[in-house]
Amino acid sequence: MDENKNIPEETEDNITEENIPETSDEDDAAAEYNDTAAEYSAMEEALAESNNKYLRLYAEYDNYRKRTAKEKTETYNNAVAKCIEELLPVIDSFERSMEVECADENFKNGMDMIFGQLKNFLEKMNVTAIEALGEEFDPNVHNAISQQDGTDYASNHICAVFQKGYKIGEKLIRPAMVAVAV
């Protein structure tokens, strides 16, 4: 026990430059290299994280842009379809009035020209009439309101059209009201 008393304890007050082990320049260079490598690695991770966030944000924005463009187009097409749908009864009445005999040829020619303008407008809007008479019945585009026996048409074919059907492009605006042969 007496031996331990003779060894001076190292405390902060006792530590002198003589007691500090010397470090070499190589150790300092290695420590500096390790610190720089750690900083570089941390910077690479931060850059990768930022790049990942940027790519996600870009993809999200691109999806948003595409979705809003699609919604805008659909809204426009639905508005056009609704407008044409409201105009169809007028066109139906116009067609029925064109079938009636008229004594005044100038009046009849004027009505033909106006009806021609209506047809041109419908063509510009990509509106087409659904061909029905003689066609096979398709419940997707035809609305059968009656069945008729003893017609010259084959079974399940349309033998009479009561109201024309219309579509814009491939979108159905109004189905054709028809009678189907039995």
DAJOMO-V715611 format. One record per residue. PSI is psi as a letter, one per 40 degrees, with the letter a starting at -180 (999 if undefined). Layout:
psi->PSI
psi->PSI
//
This chain:
psi->d
psi->d
psi->d
psi->d
psi->d
psi->e
psi->h
psi->h
psi->i
psi->h
psi->i
psi->d
psi->d
psi->d
psi->h
psi->i
psi->d
psi->d
psi->e
psi->h
psi->i
psi->h
psi->i
psi->i
psi->d
psi->d
psi->d
psi->d
psi->d
psi->d
psi->d
psi->d
psi->d
psi->d
psi->d
psi->d
psi->d
psi->d
psi->d
psi->d
psi->d
psi->d
psi->d
psi->d
psi->d
psi->d
psi->d
psi->d
psi->d
psi->d
psi->d
psi->d
psi->d
psi->d
psi->d
psi->d
psi->d
psi->d
psi->d
psi->d
psi->d
psi->d
psi->d
psi->d
psi->d
psi->d
psi->d
psi->d
psi->d
psi->d
psi->d
psi->d
psi->d
psi->d
psi->d
psi->d
psi->d
psi->d
psi->d
psi->d
psi->d
psi->d
psi->d
psi->d
psi->d
psi->d
psi->d
psi->d
psi->d
psi->d
psi->d
psi->d
psi->d
psi->d
psi->d
psi->d
psi->d
psi->d
psi->e
psi->h
psi->i
psi->h
psi->d
psi->h
psi->d
psi->d
psi->d
psi->d
psi->d
psi->d
psi->d
psi->d
psi->d
psi->d
psi->d
psi->d
psi->d
psi->d
psi->d
psi->d
psi->d
psi->d
psi->d
psi->d
psi->e
psi->f
psi->h
psi->i
psi->i
psi->h
psi->h
psi->d
psi->h
psi->e
psi->i
psi->i
psi->h
psi->h
psi->e
psi->d
psi->e
psi->i
psi->h
psi->h
psi->e
psi->i
psi->i
psi->h
psi->i
psi->f
psi->i
psi->e
psi->i
psi->i
psi->i
psi->f
psi->i
psi->h
psi->e
psi->i
psi->h
psi->d
psi->h
psi->i
psi->i
psi->i
psi->i
psi->h
psi->b
psi->e
psi->h
psi->h
psi->d
psi->h
psi->i
psi->h
psi->h
psi->i
psi->i
psi->h
psi->i
psi->999
//
